Amino acid sequence: MSKSIYCYTCNVQHPIEEMRQIVTKKGIRWRCIKTIEAARLARDKRQEFGARTTAKNRADAQAKGRKTAAIVEDFDS
């Protein structure tokens, strides 16, 4: 089983083979190859990729919120 690492850009766990360390202002961070390659695209393509990633992250956060709300509701009952 391969080790997975969290990509701080797309907020997803990826196998270590799909990750690279990037030097940022705040130190060394792990990014997936997919986001590194997307950063090299033309501006409109980067914005499209970012919008898709943001929509996915928002949907994931809302799903977690609904799940948490359902657990709290069951607990209060």
N, CA, C and O atoms as a GROMACS GRO file, in nm:
protein
  308
    1MET      N    1   0.084  -0.117   0.000
    1MET     CA    2   0.000   0.000   0.000
    1MET      C    3   0.089   0.124   0.000
    1MET      O    4   0.179   0.136   0.083
    2SER      N    5   0.065   0.215  -0.093
    2SER     CA    6   0.149   0.333  -0.100
    2SER      C    7   0.102   0.439  -0.002
    2SER      O    8  -0.016   0.448   0.031
    3LYS      N    9   0.196   0.518   0.043
    3LYS     CA   10   0.166   0.625   0.137
    3LYS      C   11   0.098   0.739   0.062
    3LYS      O   12   0.133   0.769  -0.052
    4SER      N   13   0.001   0.804   0.127
    4SER     CA   14  -0.064   0.919   0.065
    4SER      C   15  -0.029   1.046   0.141
    4SER      O   16  -0.005   1.043   0.262
    5ILE      N   17  -0.027   1.156   0.068
    5ILE     CA   18   0.009   1.285   0.124
    5ILE      C   19  -0.097   1.386   0.083
    5ILE      O   20  -0.153   1.379  -0.026
    6TYR      N   21  -0.125   1.480   0.172
    6TYR     CA   22  -0.225   1.583   0.150
    6TYR      C   23  -0.170   1.693   0.060
    6TYR      O   24  -0.063   1.748   0.087
    7CYS      N   25  -0.242   1.726  -0.046
    7CYS     CA   26  -0.207   1.837  -0.134
    7CYS      C   27  -0.277   1.961  -0.083
    7CYS      O   28  -0.400   1.967  -0.083
    8TYR      N   29  -0.201   2.060  -0.039
    8TYR     CA   30  -0.261   2.179   0.019
    8TYR      C   31  -0.331   2.266  -0.086
    8TYR      O   32  -0.407   2.355  -0.049
    9THR      N   33  -0.308   2.242  -0.214
    9THR     CA   34  -0.371   2.321  -0.318
    9THR      C   35  -0.510   2.268  -0.353
    9THR      O   36  -0.605   2.345  -0.361
   10CYS      N   37  -0.522   2.139  -0.373
   10CYS     CA   38  -0.653   2.084  -0.412
   10CYS      C   39  -0.725   2.015  -0.296
   10CYS      O   40  -0.836   1.965  -0.314
   11ASN      N   41  -0.663   2.011  -0.179
   11ASN     CA   42  -0.725   1.957  -0.057
   11ASN      C   43  -0.764   1.810  -0.069
   11ASN      O   44  -0.870   1.769  -0.024
   12VAL      N   45  -0.677   1.732  -0.131
   12VAL     CA   46  -0.703   1.589  -0.152
   12VAL      C   47  -0.578   1.511  -0.115
   12VAL      O   48  -0.466   1.559  -0.132
   13GLN      N   49  -0.597   1.390  -0.065
   13GLN     CA   50  -0.486   1.297  -0.040
   13GLN      C   51  -0.450   1.229  -0.172
   13GLN      O   52  -0.537   1.179  -0.242
   14HIS      N   53  -0.321   1.228  -0.204
   14HIS     CA   54  -0.272   1.164  -0.326
   14HIS      C   55  -0.162   1.065  -0.290
   14HIS      O   56  -0.095   1.083  -0.188
   15PRO      N   57  -0.142   0.961  -0.372
   15PRO     CA   58  -0.025   0.873  -0.351
   15PRO      C   59   0.103   0.956  -0.362
   15PRO      O   60   0.108   1.052  -0.439
   16ILE      N   61   0.203   0.920  -0.288
   16ILE     CA   62   0.328   0.995  -0.286
   16ILE      C   63   0.391   1.007  -0.424
   16ILE      O   64   0.463   1.103  -0.451
   17GLU      N   65   0.365   0.910  -0.511
   17GLU     CA   66   0.421   0.913  -0.646
   17GLU      C   67   0.365   1.030  -0.727
   17GLU      O   68   0.429   1.075  -0.823
   18GLU      N   69   0.248   1.080  -0.691
   18GLU     CA   70   0.183   1.190  -0.763
   18GLU      C   71   0.213   1.326  -0.700
   18GLU      O   72   0.154   1.426  -0.740
   19MET      N   73   0.303   1.331  -0.602
   19MET     CA   74   0.329   1.454  -0.528
   19MET      C   75   0.472   1.503  -0.548
   19MET      O   76   0.564   1.425  -0.576
   20ARG      N   77   0.490   1.634  -0.532
   20ARG     CA   78   0.621   1.697  -0.536
   20ARG      C   79   0.628   1.801  -0.426
   20ARG      O   80   0.526   1.860  -0.389
   21GLN      N   81   0.748   1.823  -0.372
   21GLN     CA   82   0.765   1.927  -0.272
   21GLN      C   83   0.796   2.059  -0.343
   21GLN      O   84   0.880   2.064  -0.433
   22ILE      N   85   0.727   2.164  -0.301
   22ILE     CA   86   0.742   2.296  -0.359
   22ILE      C   87   0.783   2.393  -0.249
   22ILE      O   88   0.727   2.389  -0.140
   23VAL      N   89   0.879   2.480  -0.277
   23VAL     CA   90   0.921   2.581  -0.181
   23VAL      C   91   0.828   2.702  -0.196
   23VAL      O   92   0.814   2.757  -0.305
   24THR      N   93   0.764   2.742  -0.085
   24THR     CA   94   0.676   2.858  -0.083
   24THR      C   95   0.728   2.958   0.020
   24THR      O   96   0.827   2.932   0.088
   25LYS      N   97   0.660   3.071   0.031
   25LYS     CA   98   0.697   3.172   0.130
   25LYS      C   99   0.689   3.116   0.272
   25LYS      O  100   0.764   3.158   0.360
   26LYS      N  101   0.598   3.024   0.294
   26LYS     CA  102   0.576   2.968   0.428
   26LYS      C  103   0.650   2.838   0.451
   26LYS      O  104   0.630   2.772   0.553
   27GLY      N  105   0.736   2.801   0.358
   27GLY     CA  106   0.814   2.679   0.375
   27GLY      C  107   0.789   2.580   0.262
   27GLY      O  108   0.734   2.615   0.158
   28ILE      N  109   0.830   2.459   0.286
   28ILE     CA  110   0.814   2.353   0.185
   28ILE      C  111   0.676   2.291   0.200
   28ILE      O  112   0.636   2.253   0.310
   29ARG      N  113   0.604   2.282   0.089
   29ARG     CA  114   0.470   2.224   0.088
   29ARG      C  115   0.463   2.114  -0.018
   29ARG      O  116   0.541   2.114  -0.114
   30TRP      N  117   0.370   2.023   0.001
   30TRP     CA  118   0.345   1.918  -0.097
   30TRP      C  119   0.235   1.963  -0.192
   30TRP      O  120   0.131   2.013  -0.148
   31ARG      N  121   0.258   1.946  -0.322
   31ARG     CA  122   0.156   1.972  -0.424
   31ARG      C  123   0.152   1.855  -0.519
   31ARG      O  124   0.254   1.792  -0.547
   32CYS      N  125   0.032   1.826  -0.569
   32CYS     CA  126   0.020   1.716  -0.666
   32CYS      C  127   0.066   1.765  -0.803
   32CYS      O  128   0.062   1.884  -0.833
   33ILE      N  129   0.108   1.672  -0.884
   33ILE     CA  130   0.158   1.702  -1.018
   33ILE      C  131   0.049   1.771  -1.099
   33ILE      O  132   0.077   1.860  -1.179
   34LYS      N  133  -0.076   1.730  -1.079
   34LYS     CA  134  -0.188   1.787  -1.154
   34LYS      C  135  -0.197   1.938  -1.131
   34LYS      O  136  -0.218   2.013  -1.227
   35THR      N  137  -0.183   1.986  -1.007
   35THR     CA  138  -0.192   2.129  -0.981
   35THR      C  139  -0.067   2.204  -1.028
   35THR      O  140  -0.076   2.320  -1.068
   36ILE      N  141   0.048   2.138  -1.022
   36ILE     CA  142   0.171   2.201  -1.072
   36ILE      C  143   0.160   2.223  -1.222
   36ILE      O  144   0.194   2.330  -1.272
   37GLU      N  145   0.112   2.122  -1.294
   37GLU     CA  146   0.097   2.135  -1.439
   37GLU      C  147  -0.010   2.237  -1.474
   37GLU      O  148   0.004   2.310  -1.571
   38ALA      N  149  -0.118   2.243  -1.396
   38ALA     CA  150  -0.224   2.340  -1.422
   38ALA      C  151  -0.173   2.483  -1.404
   38ALA      O  152  -0.220   2.574  -1.473
   39ALA      N  153  -0.080   2.503  -1.313
   39ALA     CA  154  -0.024   2.636  -1.290
   39ALA      C  155   0.058   2.684  -1.410
   39ALA      O  156   0.079   2.805  -1.426
   40ARG      N  157   0.104   2.594  -1.493
   40ARG     CA  158   0.185   2.631  -1.609
   40ARG      C  159   0.100   2.661  -1.733
   40ARG      O  160   0.153   2.704  -1.835
   41LEU      N  161  -0.030   2.640  -1.724
   41LEU     CA  162  -0.118   2.662  -1.839
   41LEU      C  163  -0.144   2.811  -1.860
   41LEU      O  164  -0.106   2.895  -1.778
   42ALA      N  165  -0.208   2.843  -1.970
   42ALA     CA  166  -0.249   2.981  -1.999
   42ALA      C  167  -0.348   3.027  -1.892
   42ALA      O  168  -0.413   2.946  -1.826
   43ARG      N  169  -0.359   3.157  -1.876
   43ARG     CA  170  -0.439   3.214  -1.767
   43ARG      C  171  -0.584   3.163  -1.767
   43ARG      O  172  -0.636   3.125  -1.662
   44ASP      N  173  -0.650   3.161  -1.882
   44ASP     CA  174  -0.789   3.117  -1.886
   44ASP      C  175  -0.803   2.970  -1.845
   44ASP      O  176  -0.900   2.932  -1.779
   45LYS      N  177  -0.707   2.888  -1.884
   45LYS     CA  178  -0.709   2.746  -1.845
   45LYS      C  179  -0.683   2.730  -1.695
   45LYS      O  180  -0.745   2.646  -1.630
   46ARG      N  181  -0.592   2.812  -1.640
   46ARG     CA  182  -0.565   2.808  -1.495
   46ARG      C  183  -0.690   2.847  -1.418
   46ARG      O  184  -0.725   2.783  -1.319
   47GLN      N  185  -0.758   2.952  -1.465
   47GLN     CA  186  -0.879   2.996  -1.396
   47GLN      C  187  -0.989   2.890  -1.404
   47GLN      O  188  -1.063   2.870  -1.307
   48GLU      N  189  -1.000   2.824  -1.516
   48GLU     CA  190  -1.098   2.716  -1.532
   48GLU      C  191  -1.067   2.602  -1.434
   48GLU      O  192  -1.157   2.550  -1.367
   49PHE      N  193  -0.940   2.562  -1.428
   49PHE     CA  194  -0.898   2.457  -1.335
   49PHE      C  195  -0.926   2.498  -1.191
   49PHE      O  196  -0.977   2.418  -1.112
   50GLY      N  197  -0.894   2.622  -1.157
   50GLY     CA  198  -0.918   2.672  -1.022
   50GLY      C  199  -1.066   2.675  -0.987
   50GLY      O  200  -1.104   2.641  -0.875
   51ALA      N  201  -1.149   2.714  -1.081
   51ALA     CA  202  -1.294   2.717  -1.057
   51ALA      C  203  -1.347   2.576  -1.033
   51ALA      O  204  -1.431   2.556  -0.945
   52ARG      N  205  -1.300   2.478  -1.112
   52ARG     CA  206  -1.343   2.339  -1.091
   52ARG      C  207  -1.299   2.289  -0.953
   52ARG      O  208  -1.376   2.224  -0.882
   53THR      N  209  -1.175   2.318  -0.917
   53THR     CA  210  -1.122   2.274  -0.787
   53THR      C  211  -1.200   2.340  -0.673
   53THR      O  212  -1.233   2.274  -0.574
   54THR      N  213  -1.228   2.469  -0.686
   54THR     CA  214  -1.304   2.540  -0.583
   54THR      C  215  -1.444   2.482  -0.569
   54THR      O  216  -1.492   2.462  -0.457
   55ALA      N  217  -1.509   2.455  -0.680
   55ALA     CA  218  -1.644   2.397  -0.676
   55ALA      C  219  -1.643   2.260  -0.608
   55ALA      O  220  -1.731   2.230  -0.528
   56LYS      N  221  -1.543   2.179  -0.639
   56LYS     CA  222  -1.532   2.047  -0.577
   56LYS      C  223  -1.509   2.060  -0.427
   56LYS      O  224  -1.574   1.991  -0.348
   57ASN      N  225  -1.418   2.148  -0.388
   57ASN     CA  226  -1.390   2.167  -0.246
   57ASN      C  227  -1.512   2.221  -0.171
   57ASN      O  228  -1.539   2.179  -0.058
   58ARG      N  229  -1.584   2.312  -0.234
   58ARG     CA  230  -1.705   2.367  -0.171
   58ARG      C  231  -1.810   2.257  -0.152
   58ARG      O  232  -1.872   2.248  -0.046
   59ALA      N  233  -1.829   2.174  -0.254
   59ALA     CA  234  -1.926   2.065  -0.245
   59ALA      C  235  -1.885   1.966  -0.135
   59ALA      O  236  -1.970   1.918  -0.060
   60ASP      N  237  -1.756   1.935  -0.126
   60ASP     CA  238  -1.707   1.844  -0.021
   60ASP      C  239  -1.732   1.903   0.117
   60ASP      O  240  -1.775   1.832   0.208
   61ALA      N  241  -1.705   2.032   0.134
   61ALA     CA  242  -1.725   2.098   0.263
   61ALA      C  243  -1.873   2.100   0.301
   61ALA      O  244  -1.907   2.077   0.417
   62GLN      N  245  -1.960   2.125   0.205
   62GLN     CA  246  -2.103   2.126   0.233
   62GLN      C  247  -2.152   1.987   0.271
   62GLN      O  248  -2.236   1.973   0.360
   63ALA      N  249  -2.100   1.885   0.205
   63ALA     CA  250  -2.139   1.747   0.237
   63ALA      C  251  -2.095   1.712   0.379
   63ALA      O  252  -2.171   1.650   0.454
   64LYS      N  253  -1.973   1.752   0.417
   64LYS     CA  254  -1.926   1.728   0.553
   64LYS      C  255  -2.012   1.802   0.654
   64LYS      O  256  -2.041   1.750   0.762
   65GLY      N  257  -2.053   1.925   0.619
   65GLY     CA  258  -2.138   2.004   0.708
   65GLY      C  259  -2.273   1.938   0.729
   65GLY      O  260  -2.324   1.934   0.841
   66ARG      N  261  -2.331   1.887   0.621
   66ARG     CA  262  -2.460   1.818   0.633
   66ARG      C  263  -2.446   1.693   0.718
   66ARG      O  264  -2.533   1.662   0.800
   67LYS      N  265  -2.337   1.620   0.699
   67LYS     CA  266  -2.314   1.498   0.776
   67LYS      C  267  -2.299   1.531   0.924
   67LYS      O  268  -2.356   1.464   1.010
   68THR      N  269  -2.223   1.636   0.954
   68THR     CA  270  -2.203   1.678   1.092
   68THR      C  271  -2.334   1.724   1.153
   68THR      O  272  -2.363   1.692   1.268
   69ALA      N  273  -2.413   1.800   1.077
   69ALA     CA  274  -2.542   1.848   1.128
   69ALA      C  275  -2.634   1.730   1.159
   69ALA      O  276  -2.707   1.733   1.259
   70ALA      N  277  -2.632   1.627   1.074
   70ALA     CA  278  -2.716   1.510   1.098
   70ALA      C  279  -2.673   1.435   1.224
   70ALA      O  280  -2.757   1.385   1.298
   71ILE      N  281  -2.542   1.428   1.248
   71ILE     CA  282  -2.492   1.362   1.369
   71ILE      C  283  -2.532   1.440   1.493
   71ILE      O  284  -2.575   1.381   1.592
   72VAL      N  285  -2.520   1.570   1.487
   72VAL     CA  286  -2.557   1.655   1.601
   72VAL      C  287  -2.707   1.644   1.626
   72VAL      O  288  -2.751   1.637   1.741
   73GLU      N  289  -2.785   1.643   1.519
   73GLU     CA  290  -2.930   1.631   1.532
   73GLU      C  291  -2.968   1.498   1.597
   73GLU      O  292  -3.055   1.495   1.684
   74ASP      N  293  -2.903   1.389   1.556
   74ASP     CA  294  -2.929   1.258   1.616
   74ASP      C  295  -2.888   1.257   1.762
   74ASP      O  296  -2.954   1.194   1.846
   75PHE      N  297  -2.780   1.325   1.793
   75PHE     CA  298  -2.731   1.331   1.930
   75PHE      C  299  -2.827   1.408   2.021
   75PHE      O  300  -2.848   1.371   2.137
   76ASP      N  301  -2.885   1.515   1.967
   76ASP     CA  302  -2.977   1.598   2.045
   76ASP      C  303  -3.112   1.529   2.069
   76ASP      O  304  -3.183   1.563   2.163
   77SER      N  305  -3.147   1.433   1.984
   77SER     CA  306  -3.277   1.366   1.994
   77SER      C  307  -3.284   1.272   2.112
   77SER      O  308  -3.387   1.209   2.134
   0.00000   0.00000   0.00000
